[in-house]
Amino acid sequence: MCMATTSMAMTCKVTEYSWESGTVTASGESVHLGGCACDFLPLGTQITINGNTYVVNDRIGSGESDHIDVWTDSTEKALDWGDIVTGK
């Protein structure tokens, strides 16, 4: 389940990305664990996905309204994660 700080639940596609996508986020921060990319929520929004909290600090750039990309420190982890769909 994806949950924004407004306690809004929604179904969305969640993927992971890593170093190969760059090291500086749309917010100007360096990539770090706990950060995520999302085109439909404002930068700085805290979201909870499957019990883990992330902060939107980057953009995917696709314009999708149901996709969140969580940053991880390992390409292997990102590839192992694959695409998951979370929701109610």
N, C-alpha and C positions, 0 to 999 in steps of 0.2 A: 504494500500500500504506500502510495506517495502522499505525504501530508505537508501542506504549507503551514506557516505560522498562524494562519487564519483558521486552522483546523478544517481545511477543505480537503476532502478525500477525492482522489481521481484515479483513473486507470491511465497508465502511461508506459511507454517503452523505456527501459533503462539499460544503458550500455556503459562500458568503461573505456577510458582512453588513457594514454601514458605519454612518456617523453617524446615519442615520435611526432606528436601533434604540436610541439613547441613547448617553451618554458615560461612564457609570460601570458597571463590571462587577459581577458577584455577589461577587467577592472584595474589592470596594471600590476597586480600581484604576481609573484612567482607561483607556479603550480605547486600544490601541496595536498596532502591527504586531507580529506574533509571538504575539498572544493569540488564543484560540479559546474557543468555547462548546461545552459537551458535558454531557449529563445523566447519563452512565453512568460517568464517571471522576472521581476526586476532584480538587478544585481544587488547582492546583500541579503536576499530572501533566504531564510533558513527553512529547509525541508527535511522531512523524515522519510526514509525509505527502508522498509523492513526493519525498523527499530534503530537505524543509524541516522545521525543528523549530519547534514551537509549544508554548505553555504553556496549559493549561486554566485560565482565570481568569473564566469566565462560564458561565451556564446558558442553554440554549435554552428550557426550560420545557415542552417537549412530552412529556418522559418517554421518548423514543425511545432504544432501546439500540443504535442503529447509525447515528447522525447526529452529525456534527461540523460546526460553523459557524465558519469562519475569519474574523477581522476584517480588513478592508481600509480604507484611507483614502479610497476613492472609490466612490461608488454605481455609477458607470459600470463600474468594474472588477468589482464584485460582480455586476452584471447580465450582463456579458460572460462571467464565469466559468461561470454557470449551475450546474447540479447535475452533479457527477461522482461516479462510483462507483469507489472504489479497493479494491484487495484483492490477494490472493495471486496 
